[in-house]
Amino acid sequence: MRQIEMMGLYKRVVEYETEDHSLEWVLQLFADLVATGLAWQLQGRYGREAKAMIDEGIITVQGDVNWDYYEENYAL
């Protein structure tokens, strides 16, 4: 991943910590963290949350959001 893309991802992590976001936004953030491996390098809670999302089936181990699962279980 290019440095500029990594900086954007780190910025999104800061936004996650300081602002409210939709579930879709959070899912995409964690999917990107898994895809880049950052989920396992940041504070432990990021890895635990990512693993919980993977175990639930809403994010794949490759770092993709399972939008079908989302639609079935979370969409209104």
VOTOR-182253 format. One record per atom (N, C-alpha, C): residue in one letter; z, x, y; residue number from 1; atom name. Coordinates in nm, 2 decimals. Atoms other than C-alpha are relative to their C-alpha. Example, Ala and Ser with C-alpha at 12.3 -4.5 7.8 and 13.67 -1.06 7.14 Angstrom:
<sites>
("a" (0.00 0.09 -0.12) 1 "N")
("a" (0.78 1.23 -0.45) 1 "CA")
("a" (0.00 0.09 0.12) 1 "C")
("s" (0.00 -0.09 -0.11) 2 "N")
("s" (0.71 1.37 -0.11) 2 "CA")
("s" (0.08 -0.08 0.11) 2 "C")
</sites>
This chain:
<sites>
("m" (0.00 0.09 -0.12) 1 "N")
("m" (0.00 0.00 0.00) 1 "CA")
("m" (0.00 0.09 0.12) 1 "C")
("r" (0.01 -0.07 -0.12) 2 "N")
("r" (-0.09 0.13 0.34) 2 "CA")
("r" (0.13 -0.01 0.08) 2 "C")
("q" (-0.13 -0.01 -0.08) 3 "N")
("q" (0.19 0.23 0.58) 3 "CA")
("q" (0.01 -0.12 0.10) 3 "C")
("i" (-0.01 0.11 -0.09) 4 "N")
("i" (0.09 -0.04 0.83) 4 "CA")
("i" (0.03 -0.13 -0.07) 4 "C")
("e" (-0.03 0.12 0.08) 5 "N")
("e" (0.11 -0.31 0.56) 5 "CA")
("e" (0.15 0.01 -0.04) 5 "C")
("m" (-0.14 -0.02 0.03) 6 "N")
("m" (0.45 -0.17 0.46) 6 "CA")
("m" (0.09 -0.04 0.12) 6 "C")
("m" (-0.07 0.03 -0.13) 7 "N")
("m" (0.57 -0.19 0.82) 7 "CA")
("m" (0.01 -0.16 0.02) 7 "C")
("g" (0.00 0.15 -0.01) 8 "N")
("g" (0.46 -0.56 0.83) 8 "CA")
("g" (0.09 -0.07 -0.10) 8 "C")
("l" (-0.09 0.06 0.10) 9 "N")
("l" (0.65 -0.63 0.51) 9 "CA")
("l" (0.15 0.02 0.04) 9 "C")
("y" (-0.14 -0.02 -0.05) 10 "N")
("y" (0.97 -0.47 0.65) 10 "CA")
("y" (0.03 -0.09 0.11) 10 "C")
("k" (-0.03 0.09 -0.11) 11 "N")
("k" (0.93 -0.67 0.96) 11 "CA")
("k" (0.03 -0.14 -0.05) 11 "C")
("r" (-0.03 0.13 0.06) 12 "N")
("r" (0.91 -0.99 0.75) 12 "CA")
("r" (0.14 -0.01 -0.06) 12 "C")
("v" (-0.13 -0.01 0.05) 13 "N")
("v" (1.23 -0.88 0.58) 13 "CA")
("v" (0.10 -0.03 0.11) 13 "C")
("v" (-0.09 0.02 -0.11) 14 "N")
("v" (1.40 -0.86 0.91) 14 "CA")
("v" (0.00 -0.14 0.05) 14 "C")
("e" (0.02 0.14 -0.04) 15 "N")
("e" (1.26 -1.20 1.01) 15 "CA")
("e" (0.08 -0.09 -0.10) 15 "C")
("y" (-0.07 0.08 0.10) 16 "N")
("y" (1.40 -1.34 0.68) 16 "CA")
("y" (0.15 0.00 0.03) 16 "C")
("e" (-0.14 -0.01 -0.03) 17 "N")
("e" (1.74 -1.21 0.78) 17 "CA")
("e" (0.05 -0.07 0.12) 17 "C")
("t" (-0.04 0.05 -0.13) 18 "N")
("t" (1.74 -1.34 1.13) 18 "CA")
("t" (-0.05 -0.14 0.04) 18 "C")
("e" (0.06 0.13 -0.04) 19 "N")
("e" (1.54 -1.66 1.14) 19 "CA")
("e" (-0.01 -0.09 -0.12) 19 "C")
("d" (0.02 0.10 0.10) 20 "N")
("d" (1.49 -1.98 0.94) 20 "CA")
("d" (-0.15 -0.01 -0.03) 20 "C")
("h" (0.14 0.01 0.04) 21 "N")
("h" (1.17 -2.02 0.74) 21 "CA")
("h" (-0.01 -0.10 -0.11) 21 "C")
("s" (0.02 0.10 0.11) 22 "N")
("s" (1.01 -2.27 0.51) 22 "CA")
("s" (0.01 0.07 -0.14) 22 "C")
("l" (-0.01 -0.05 0.13) 23 "N")
("l" (1.05 -2.23 0.14) 23 "CA")
("l" (-0.13 0.07 -0.04) 23 "C")
("e" (0.12 -0.06 0.03) 24 "N")
("e" (0.68 -2.15 0.11) 24 "CA")
("e" (-0.01 0.14 0.06) 24 "C")
("w" (0.00 -0.13 -0.07) 25 "N")
("w" (0.72 -1.86 0.36) 25 "CA")
("w" (0.09 0.10 -0.08) 25 "C")
("v" (-0.10 -0.08 0.08) 26 "N")
("v" (1.03 -1.73 0.16) 26 "CA")
("v" (-0.06 0.04 -0.13) 26 "C")
("l" (0.06 -0.03 0.13) 27 "N")
("l" (0.84 -1.75 -0.17) 27 "CA")
("l" (-0.10 0.10 0.01) 27 "C")
("q" (0.10 -0.10 -0.01) 28 "N")
("q" (0.55 -1.56 -0.04) 28 "CA")
("q" (0.06 0.14 0.04) 28 "C")
("l" (-0.07 -0.13 -0.03) 29 "N")
("l" (0.78 -1.29 0.11) 29 "CA")
("l" (0.05 0.06 -0.13) 29 "C")
("f" (-0.06 -0.06 0.12) 30 "N")
("f" (0.96 -1.24 -0.23) 30 "CA")
("f" (-0.11 0.03 -0.10) 30 "C")
("a" (0.11 -0.03 0.08) 31 "N")
("a" (0.63 -1.25 -0.41) 31 "CA")
("a" (-0.06 0.14 0.04) 31 "C")
("d" (0.05 -0.12 -0.06) 32 "N")
("d" (0.51 -0.97 -0.18) 32 "CA")
("d" (0.09 0.12 -0.03) 32 "C")
("l" (-0.10 -0.10 0.03) 33 "N")
("l" (0.83 -0.78 -0.23) 33 "CA")
("l" (-0.01 0.05 -0.15) 33 "C")
("v" (0.01 -0.03 0.14) 34 "N")
("v" (0.79 -0.80 -0.61) 34 "CA")
("v" (-0.13 0.08 -0.02) 34 "C")
("a" (0.13 -0.07 0.02) 35 "N")
("a" (0.42 -0.70 -0.59) 35 "CA")
("a" (0.00 0.15 0.04) 35 "C")
("t" (-0.01 -0.14 -0.05) 36 "N")
("t" (0.50 -0.39 -0.39) 36 "CA")
("t" (0.11 0.09 -0.06) 36 "C")
("g" (-0.11 -0.07 0.06) 37 "N")
("g" (0.81 -0.30 -0.58) 37 "CA")
("g" (0.12 0.01 0.09) 37 "C")
("l" (-0.11 0.00 -0.09) 38 "N")
("l" (1.03 -0.33 -0.27) 38 "CA")
("l" (0.12 -0.08 -0.03) 38 "C")
("a" (-0.11 0.09 0.04) 39 "N")
("a" (1.23 -0.61 -0.42) 39 "CA")
("a" (0.11 0.08 -0.08) 39 "C")
("w" (-0.09 -0.08 0.09) 40 "N")
("w" (1.39 -0.34 -0.65) 40 "CA")
("w" (0.05 0.12 0.08) 40 "C")
("q" (-0.04 -0.11 -0.08) 41 "N")
("q" (1.44 -0.09 -0.37) 41 "CA")
("q" (0.09 -0.03 0.12) 41 "C")
("l" (-0.08 0.05 -0.11) 42 "N")
("l" (1.61 -0.30 -0.10) 42 "CA")
("l" (0.14 -0.03 -0.06) 42 "C")
("q" (-0.13 0.04 0.04) 43 "N")
("q" (1.97 -0.42 -0.11) 43 "CA")
("q" (-0.01 -0.08 -0.13) 43 "C")
("g" (0.00 0.07 0.13) 44 "N")
("g" (2.07 -0.56 -0.45) 44 "CA")
("g" (-0.03 -0.15 0.00) 44 "C")
("r" (0.02 0.15 0.00) 45 "N")
("r" (2.06 -0.92 -0.34) 45 "CA")
("r" (-0.15 -0.04 0.00) 45 "C")
("y" (0.14 0.03 0.01) 46 "N")
("y" (1.68 -0.90 -0.29) 46 "CA")
("y" (-0.05 0.01 -0.14) 46 "C")
("g" (0.04 -0.01 0.14) 47 "N")
("g" (1.63 -0.78 -0.64) 47 "CA")
("g" (0.05 -0.12 -0.09) 47 "C")
("r" (-0.06 0.12 0.08) 48 "N")
("r" (1.87 -1.05 -0.78) 48 "CA")
("r" (-0.07 -0.13 0.03) 48 "C")
("e" (0.07 0.12 -0.04) 49 "N")
("e" (1.69 -1.32 -0.58) 49 "CA")
("e" (-0.14 0.00 -0.06) 49 "C")
("a" (0.13 -0.01 0.06) 50 "N")
("a" (1.35 -1.20 -0.69) 50 "CA")
("a" (0.00 -0.02 -0.15) 50 "C")
("k" (-0.01 0.02 0.14) 51 "N")
("k" (1.46 -1.18 -1.05) 51 "CA")
("k" (0.03 -0.15 -0.04) 51 "C")
("a" (-0.03 0.14 0.02) 52 "N")
("a" (1.60 -1.54 -1.03) 52 "CA")
("a" (-0.13 -0.08 0.02) 52 "C")
("m" (0.12 0.07 -0.02) 53 "N")
("m" (1.27 -1.66 -0.89) 53 "CA")
("m" (-0.10 0.03 -0.12) 53 "C")
("i" (0.09 -0.03 0.11) 54 "N")
("i" (1.08 -1.48 -1.17) 54 "CA")
("i" (0.05 -0.07 -0.13) 54 "C")
("d" (-0.06 0.07 0.12) 55 "N")
("d" (1.32 -1.62 -1.44) 55 "CA")
("d" (-0.03 -0.15 0.01) 55 "C")
("e" (0.02 0.15 -0.02) 56 "N")
("e" (1.27 -1.97 -1.29) 56 "CA")
("e" (-0.15 -0.03 -0.03) 56 "C")
("g" (0.14 0.02 0.02) 57 "N")
("g" (0.89 -1.92 -1.32) 57 "CA")
("g" (-0.07 -0.03 0.13) 57 "C")
("i" (0.07 0.03 -0.12) 58 "N")
("i" (0.81 -1.97 -0.95) 58 "CA")
("i" (-0.07 0.12 0.06) 58 "C")
("i" (0.07 -0.12 -0.03) 59 "N")
("i" (0.71 -1.61 -0.90) 59 "CA")
("i" (-0.03 0.08 -0.13) 59 "C")
("t" (0.03 -0.07 0.12) 60 "N")
("t" (0.53 -1.40 -1.16) 60 "CA")
("t" (0.05 0.15 0.01) 60 "C")
("v" (-0.04 -0.14 -0.01) 61 "N")
("v" (0.63 -1.04 -1.25) 61 "CA")
("v" (-0.10 0.09 0.07) 61 "C")
("q" (0.11 -0.07 -0.07) 62 "N")
("q" (0.30 -0.93 -1.09) 62 "CA")
("q" (0.02 -0.02 0.15) 62 "C")
("g" (-0.02 0.03 -0.14) 63 "N")
("g" (0.42 -1.08 -0.76) 63 "CA")
("g" (-0.09 -0.11 0.06) 63 "C")
("d" (0.08 0.11 -0.05) 64 "N")
("d" (0.22 -1.40 -0.73) 64 "CA")
("d" (0.09 -0.13 0.00) 64 "C")
("v" (-0.07 0.13 0.00) 65 "N")
("v" (0.36 -1.74 -0.64) 65 "CA")
("v" (-0.07 -0.09 -0.09) 65 "C")
("n" (0.05 0.10 0.09) 66 "N")
("n" (0.32 -2.00 -0.91) 66 "CA")
("n" (0.00 -0.13 0.08) 66 "C")
("w" (0.01 0.11 -0.09) 67 "N")
("w" (0.20 -2.27 -0.67) 67 "CA")
("w" (0.00 -0.13 -0.08) 67 "C")
("d" (0.00 0.12 0.08) 68 "N")
("d" (0.15 -2.52 -0.95) 68 "CA")
("d" (0.15 -0.04 -0.03) 68 "C")
("y" (-0.14 0.03 0.02) 69 "N")
("y" (0.52 -2.49 -1.04) 69 "CA")
("y" (0.07 -0.05 0.12) 69 "C")
("y" (-0.05 0.04 -0.12) 70 "N")
("y" (0.61 -2.52 -0.68) 70 "CA")
("y" (-0.03 -0.15 0.03) 70 "C")
("e" (0.04 0.14 -0.03) 71 "N")
("e" (0.41 -2.84 -0.64) 71 "CA")
("e" (0.07 -0.10 -0.09) 71 "C")
("e" (-0.07 0.09 0.09) 72 "N")
("e" (0.57 -2.99 -0.95) 72 "CA")
("e" (0.15 -0.01 0.02) 72 "C")
("n" (-0.15 0.00 -0.01) 73 "N")
("n" (0.93 -2.90 -0.86) 73 "CA")
("n" (0.06 0.00 0.14) 73 "C")
("y" (-0.05 -0.02 -0.13) 74 "N")
("y" (0.96 -2.85 -0.49) 74 "CA")
("y" (-0.07 -0.08 0.11) 74 "C")
("a" (0.08 0.07 -0.11) 75 "N")
("a" (0.68 -3.02 -0.29) 75 "CA")
("a" (0.04 -0.15 0.01) 75 "C")
("l" (-0.04 0.14 -0.02) 76 "N")
("l" (0.76 -3.36 -0.14) 76 "CA")
("l" (-0.12 -0.09 -0.02) 76 "C")
</sites>
